[in-house]
């Protein structure tokens, strides 16, 4: 539906523009740019904890689910969990200033969770003349990931600084800065950031053979949310999700991936047959995520890292496969889906359906 609306809007806009004098088109564009460049979505938020999916999908291309990326706003502080493909641009599309990102938190080092880091760091740096690199928190190995991106972008850093100078691209602000931590033992919640109102904590998840792998819990004043990262159904997740307002849980549909596997085998696509066989054993299903949400007594369940992509009408029912009967307060994520958890209340407010 969103795609049809965008196509119709584009057709109408193109048709109108073709009938307008160039001067009027220029004025309309100027006004649009003025509104766009002065927009600051975070300023319109009430005090509280807020979450938006800058990427609802996994590694497979999807029309409304970019690579995994979660934007969290606590009060006036902006953080990102994972930096999948197109996540940075979606943050801009939602009206947030990328230059305001204070830190990125990586759940693990699969390519679809880190491949947008270079763009995120660059746009954060050059859109607000940040004078220090983007902090990247992650378990053991994050230093190597950060060093690789910094090396790959070293020429870009030089070009931008030479061209724009400190007004846009201060040399001291280029790139990424690793903030490594030890993966917690099972049953341990480790605090990474703590202020008077905010706490960001990390816990272990099970994504073997991928290790380390972690999830994050954000608490701001009296509100809370938990982001699982990639994981199978885990007692550790259920334990640390107890009573949170919003559980953001990855979910892969075994029945739909099984169908993909069947078609791949029947058509002789051995690579896809192997992939769709292997990925079944290290992701939670929608039913398992719903069981975790029920057992942890969370306020709302938001599915993300949606696998496989939603591409046909009626697919959501197949994806859930009965999960909606286990836990009724749920949302299947799309890019742009947003929630607000106002401080001092029990409200869980969906503020955006998608982009």
Buried (B, 14 or more C-beta within 10 A) or exposed (E): EBEEEEEEEEEEEEEEEEEEEEEEBEEBEEEEEEEEEEBEBBEEBEBBBBBBBBBBBBBBEBEBBBBBBBBBBBBEBBBBBBBBBBBBBBBBEBBBBBBBBBBBBBBBBBEBBBBBBBBBBBBBBBBBBBEEBBBBBBBEBBBEBBEBBBEEBEEBBEEBBEEEEEEBBBEEBBBBBBBBBEBBEEEBBBEBBEEEBBBBBBBBBBBEEBBBBBBBBBBBBBBBBBBBBBBBBBEBBBBBBEEBBBBBBBBBBBEBBEBBBEEBBEEEBEEBBEBBBEBEEBBBBBBBBBBBBBBBEBBBBBBBBBBBBBEEEEBBEBBBBEBBEBBEBBBBBBBBBBBBBBBEEEBBBEBBEBB
